Amino acid sequence: MQSFTLLLTGLCFIALTASCAPAEEPMPDDPVERAKALHGKVPLTDGHNDLPWQIRRKANRDVWALDIAEPQPDLHTDIPRLREGMLGAQFWSVYVPASMQGKEAVRATMEEIDIVYQMIARYPDTFQLATTADEVEAAFAAGKIASMMGIEGGHSIDSSLGALRMFHRLGVGYMTLTHSRNVPWADSATDTVAVDGLTKFGEEVVREMNRLGMLVDLSHVSPATMRDALEVSEAPVIFSHSSSLAMCNHVRNAPDDVLERLAENGGVIMVTFVPAYISEETRLHGVTRGEERDRLQALPGATDESVSAGMAAWNEANPTPPATLAQVADHIDHIRQVAGIDYIGIGGDYDGISTVPVGLEDVSTYPMLTAELIRRGYTDEDVMKILGQNVLRVMRDAEAVAARLQQERNPSGARIEVLDAEDLDGDSTDEE
């Protein structure tokens, strides 16, 4: 009887405690308010922002000469708008243009990394360095924007695995295998075919990135490079800022067969806001504009001044059709249908583009895209996956693969001049 009394007392205590626990507030019905509530639950993790390059251009690399704590109307990004957009984590691009090659590219990439570290040091109440998924969540819990880094183009490592390792040690979380031009070991989407994907050294770059835990980024690369990297990589890959080729026929976008393989790989495509990658009408306008420039340049006696004047008149008569927030959501819809909800993220490319979709004018507008997804019937669980849970899962998976590989093999000593010797010599073996 005493035991029964004690059991009853315990059950009553548990019931009383449960009834006294604060109930979780119901989610708002209004799509915008619901979007903001979801942003408060999961760190919105954006795959690509070029603010460091803008600081290099506009302030000569001096972080203290451009105060992003104040509104910066000439930029897409400043701290007030980052807070309004409820951004939780950002991969800051440490981009240098593909026109920079060799040691110049390596040095400039180091300077870009230095800009990110200075940003974090200048605004410690806003930014916190993060190199792992756990560190992203810790920064978010502390009310700060987790700050990660991504190299945009393999030219930044000058075909050196040692440089790759040192960049990772400095905190770089991903590397885009190419930018707008080919590298000696991989083809770009916007250059002529040279090696038809990855060379042997390119495959070794991917393997070494897997061993480091550095995410392999397939934005900017050719479809052949995408497929080769997916074949080689033991860890999930990412597209840091790309969209769907089926929805907009731009070479920078991912074909459906690649999206299907991305799901098999467990990776994530972070849908971008670049108008020419989102709207087919915008893309075609750009093609026509390029043809007009070519025509003007081919005229007898053409000069830079005459071409500029002609293009100014053409632009005034032919305004660019805008891309829209709804079209960005259309890309998300399509990728969900082809790959699945578990493989989608966001990669705005703010401050790396000159125009933006209507409704996504700057970093303050992320909740508007989230609200659009809610209106389209995406569940709270779906939305939270897109906002950040998918990317955090990819990061954790890549960390686990790295932990295993570091037990299995040493850092790679591969050199391009040895591994790709036959290709560099014109593939003499085939001539024998």
N, C-alpha and C positions, 0 to 999 in steps of 0.2 A: 504493500500500500504506500509506503514511504517512497519507494522508487517511482511509483506511478505519479505521485504528487510532484516529485522533483521533475519528472519528464514533462508533466503538464505545465509546471511553472516555466520550464525552459522554452517550451513551445509558445507560451504566451509572451515571453520576453522577446523571442524572435519576431513574432507577429507585431508586437508593439514597436520594436526597432524599425521594422520595415515600413510601418505606417508613418513613422516619424521622419524617415529619410526624405529629403527634398525630391519631389517628383521632377523629372526632366520636362522642361517647358515644351509644349507642343510646337511643331514647326509651323511657321506662317504659311498661309495659303497664297498670298501674293507672290508671284514668281520672283520679283526682284528681292523682296525681303527674305524669301526662302533661299535664294542664291547666296545672299550675304551670310545667312546662318550657316550654310554648308561651307562657305569659305572660312568660317570660324572654326570648323571642325577638322578640316584637312588642309595641309599647306599646299595652296596652289603653286605648282612647280612649273615654271616656264623654262623651256629648253634653250632659248636664245635671245639675248639682248646685247646690242652693240654699243651701249653707253661708254665703255672704256675707249673705244676708237673715237667717239665723238669728243671725249675729254682730250685725247691726243690731238685731234684736229683743231678744236676750238680754244683749247687752253694750253697748247704746247706741252701736254702731259702733266701739267701742274694742277693736281686735284684741288689745291687751295685757291686757285684762281677762278674756279667755277663752282659756286655754292649751290649744290642740288637740294639743300634744305629749303631753298627759296624757289618759287615757281620759275621754270625755264621754258618759256613759250616756244623757243626755237628747237626744243627737244621733245621727244615723246615721253621722256622719263625724268621725274624728279621725286623727291621723297614725299611731298604732300600727295601727289597722284598715285605713287606706289601704295601709300596707306589707304587712299580712297578705293583703289582697285583690289585691296586686300590680298596682295601678293604674299605668299608664304616662303617661297624659295626661288632662286634665280640662278641659272647657269649664265654667268657673264661671259660673253664671247671675248677671247683674247686674240681677236682677228688681226692679221696683217695681210695686205693685198698680195695676190699671186704674182704681181709684178716684182715683188721682193723675193729674192732667191738666195740660197746659200747662207753664209754667215750673217748677212744683213737680215734675213728673215728670222733666224734664230735670235739675234739680238733684239729685234723689234718685238718679238713675242715675249721675251723676258721683260721688256719695258711695259708691255700691256699687262702682264701679270703683276708687275709692280704697281700699276695704277689701281688694280682691284684691291691689293693689300692696303694701299693708301686710302682708298674709299672706306674700307672697313675701319681703319684707324681713325679717320676723321669723323665718322658717324657711328661710333660704337653702340649707341642706343638704337640704331636702326638695322645695322648689318652685323652678321656673325659668320665667320668662316665655317664652312661645312665640307667635309670630304667623304662622309658616309651617310647612309640613310638614318642611322641613329642620331647623328649630329644634326641632320636636317630637322628631325622631330624635336630635338632638344632646343634648337634655336627658335622654332615655331612656338614651343611651349613657353619660351621666355619672351615672346612678343616681338621677336626680331625676324628679319628676312634672312634666311639661310643663304649664304653666298658661296656659290661654286663657280668653277671655271671650265670653259671648253675651248680647245684649240680649233680654229676653223681652217683646216687645210694641212695636209701632210707636208707641204713645202716648209712648214715651220720647224720641222726636225731635220731638214737637210739630209734625208736618207740615213739618219744615225739613230740606232736603237739606244745608244747612250744618252743622246739628247732627249729621246722619248722618256726614258726612265727618270731623268733629272726633272723634266717638266711635271711628271706625275708626282715626284717627291715634293715639288713646290705646291701641289694641291690641285693640279689640273685633272678634272674628272672624266673628260671625254676628248677625243680627237676626231674631227671630220677627216676622212681619209684624203679627200681632195677639196680644193675650192673650185674656182672657175676654170682653171687650167689643169691639165694632167700633171702628175708627178712621175718621176721615172719608173715607179712601181705600181701605179694605179691610174685608171682612166677617169676623167671628169665627165659629167653629163653635158658640159658646154664647151667641149674641145673635140678635136677629131680623134678617132679611134687610133690608139698607138699600141697598146699591149693587150687589148680586148679583155679588160677586167683587172685582175691582180697578177703580178709576176710572182715568182717564187719568193723574192724578198718581201713583196706586198703581203703574201700569206704569212710570212714570219712576223711582220709588223702586227697583224691581227692576233697571232698566237701570243706575242709578247704583251700586247694590250690585255688579253685575257689573263695572263699570268700576273700582271700588275693589278688587275681589277679596274682598268681604265675602259670606259664604255666606247665601243666602236660605233662611230656616227656615220651613217650612210646618206645624209643630206649632201647634195652637190655631186655625188658620184654617178657614173653611168650605170644603166641597168645591169650590164655585165659585171661591173664591180660589185654592185649590190648582191648579185647572185653568188659570186665567188666568195664574198665575205660571209654570207649566210651559210655557205657550205663549210667554211673553215672554222668559224667562231664556235667555241664551246660555251660561250656565255651569251645571254641576250644582247642584242644590238639595239641601237636607237636610230631614229631619224629626228634630229634636234629641231628642224624647222622645214617640213615638207608637207605636201598634201597629196590628193588622189589624182593620178593621171587620167582615170576614167571620167572624172568630173571637169578637169581642165587639162588640155593636152600640152602641158609645158614639160620640157625634158627634165626639169628639176623635181617633178612629182613621181610618186611611186606607182608602178603598174600593179594591177590586181594580183597577178601571180606572185609578185614580190610581197604584197600584203598577206597573201595566204601563207607564204613561207615565213614571214615575220611572226605570224601566230604560232607556227610550229616551233620557231626558235624561242618564243616567249618574250620577244622584244616589245618596243613601243614606238609608234609614229606620233610625233608631236606636231599637230596640225598648225600650219603657219597662216599668217594674215597677209602675206605678200599679194597685192591685188592681181598681178599677172599670173600667179599660181593658183588663184581662187576663181577668177572669172574668165571664162573662155572669150567673152566679148572684149574684155580688157586686154587679154593676151593677143588676140587677133589685131586689135588696134595698134599694139606695139609692133607687130610684124609689119603692118602697113606703113607705120611711121618710119621704120627702118628702111623699107623699100623706097620711100620718098627721099630720105637722106642719101641713099645710094644714087638715086636718079639725079639729084642736085649736084652731087660730087662729080658725076660723070659728064656734066655739061661742059662744053668748050669754054675755057677761060674761068672755070669755077675757082673761087677763093674761099678761105675760111669765113670771111665776112659775108660773102654772097650765100653760102650754105646756111650760115646762122640766120640771116635775114629770111631766107626762104623757109626754113624750118619754123621760125617764129610765126610767119604768116600761116603756114599749114596747121600749126598747133592751135592758133586762134580759130581757124575755120573748122577744125576737127577735134573738139575737146575729148579727152579720154573718158570713156564710159566707166563709172565707178564700180568697184566691187562692193559687196555689202556683208554685214554681219550674218544675214540669213544664208548667204552662199558659203560662208565658213561653216555654219551649222550643217549645210548640205553635205560638205565633205566629211564631216564627222558621221553623219547618217550613213553615208556610203561605206566608210571604213568599218563602221560597226557591222554592217551587213556582210562585208567580205571577210574581215579578219575577226571581228568580235569586240565586245566592249572592253575586254581586258587589255587591249593593245593600243589604246588611244591616249594621247596627252595633248599638251598645248605648247606651241613654240612660236610666239608672236613675231619675232625678228624686229621688235621696236628699235628705233634709232639705227637700224641697218637698211631702212627703206625710206624713200622720199615721199611716197603716198601710202595711204592706209584705207582699209574698207570703211564705208559709211557705218557708223555705230561702234567702230573700234578705233577711235581716233588717237588714243594714247593708253598708257598703262592704268588709267583710272577706270577703264571700261570693261575689264574682265568680267565683273558680275553681270553685265548685260548679255554676254554670250552664255553664261551659265543660266540666266533666266530664260533665254531662248530655248535651251535644251530642255528645261523644265516644262515650258509650254508645249514642247514636242513630245512630252510623255516620258522623258528619261526619269527613272526613279532616283531617289536620293543616293542609293548605293551606286547606281550608274554614274551619277555626277561626281561623286567623291572619288571614284576610280579615275575618271578623266582628269580631275583637278590635280591629283597627286599620288593616289594610292598605287596606280599602275607604275609610275616612274620609281617610286620608293621600292616596290617589289622587284623591279629590274635591277636597281642598285644593289639590293640585298642578294639577289641571285648572282650578280657579277662578283660581289664580295666573297660569296661562298665558293664560286669557281676559282677565284684567285687563291683563296686559302688552300684549296686542294692542290692546285698546280704548283704553288710555291713549295709544297712538300715533295712534289714529283720531279721537278726539274729546276736547274739553275737559270739565272738570267741568260738570254740568248746572246751568243757572240757572233751572230750572223752579220756579214757585211755585204752590201749590195754589189760591190765590184767582184765578189767571189760568187755569191748565190745566183746573180743574174748575169754572169760572165758571158754565157752563150748568147743571150739576147742582146747584150751590149756589143758583142762582136759580130752581130748579124746572123746569129744562130748557125754557125759554121757546121755544126753536126749534121744538119739536114742536107748539106751539100755533098757530104761524103758518100 
